[in-house]
Amino acid sequence: MRFQAAVLRAYEDPFTVEEVALRAEPAPGEILVEIAGCGMCRTDLAVRRSAGRSPLPAVLGHEGAGVVVRSGGGPDGGIGVGDHVVLSFDSCGTCPNCLGAAPAHCESFAALNLFGGRAEDPPRLTDGAGRALAPRWFGQSSFAAYALVPARNAVRVDPALPLELLGPLGCGFLTGAGAVLNTFRAGPGDTLVVLGAGAVGLAAVMAATAAGVRTVAVDRNPRRLVRAERFGAVPLSAGASGLPERIRRLTGGGAQYALDTTAAPPLVADALHALRPTGTLGLVARFRTVLPLEPGTLDRGRGIRHICEGDAVPGLLIPRLIDLWRAGRFPFDELIRTYPLAEVNEAEHDCGTGLVVKPVLLPERGSR
């Protein structure tokens, strides 16, 4: 079958929207999904800085949502043709972490999602000239009209929901909300500081507010601070002097939890200084420089941990977030702006400059 997809051919080049060909039917445990919408995540854009480790040319996209149009049967989790699904990250399903309900820490996570996926000969996805395209970005490659994915990646949702908007629940919003609800297990009486009010940070703010957590949001962008305040956080400029002291004052002596989405060492250092004893700093962004730790930073029970995909089991957290949205307590749709797939480069520009919090690409329907 042939359909339109956004292809990244070189790390420094723009996306090209072109016709591609899928030359495989769903195998047992796989489903073919017609994509209704796919969020653009900064992890998609980070491929440009991956030093050649992510194979190109590739179809990226890993916040897809759509309708199942074919199934290979087998271990599909009960998902069938006609089901509406949100797609999330890939995992092997058999390693100790997957079996221990920690698929975000799958032993094969990097290989399956970032740096190559499963080898294929012959290739399942090709361009118009028959040349192979990397087709398994996060098990999805959903910057396209269709995606062939492991059924394990998919979470069934109510057909009455606005499917084209749900894809970001599979990664960006899952990560921020999961950090609060799963990793920190924060609740009433707890305090949190969120560094960076982008898609992940604002999802954390919304989840914290829903959980009764007293939250401070730190960012350099005034418009994003306005959003954070709208979602229940106390806004604080990243350029404010004496940032740790201000955070401690706003959180009644120090934050119990801090979530960094920026990978900016100075802000992380400020967050560590703003933690109360026994406080925890969670890191979701990949650092490209050494993170300095001053003497005494981790004294008195303070700790640091990395958070991947919100430590979530997508099949559990995504329905929970949808329930919160239906109750008006997780208004993630307010962060979304939709673009036709043909405007993928405009979406990347708007995402990279902070003009839009969460772009969602809408493919043209149909194939041949």
Secondary structure, 3 states (H helix, E strand, C coil): CEEEEEEECCCCCCCEEEEEEECCCCCCCEEEEEEEEEECCHHHHHHHHCCCCCCCCEECCCEEEEEEEEECCCCCCCCCCCCEEEECCCCCCCCHHHHCCCHHHCCCHHHHHCCCCCCCCCCCEEECCCCECECCHHHCCCCECEEEEEHHHEEEECCCCCHHHCHHHHCHHHHHHHHHHHHCCCCCCCEEEEECCCHHHHHHHHHHHHCCCEEEEEECCHHHHHHHHHCCCEEEECCCCCHHHHHHHHCCCCEEEEEECCCCHHHHHHHHHHEEEEEEEEECCCCCCCCCCCCCCCCCCCEEEECCHHHCCHHHHHHHHHHHHHCCCCCHHHHEEEEEHHHHHHHHHHHHCCCCCEEEEECCCCCC
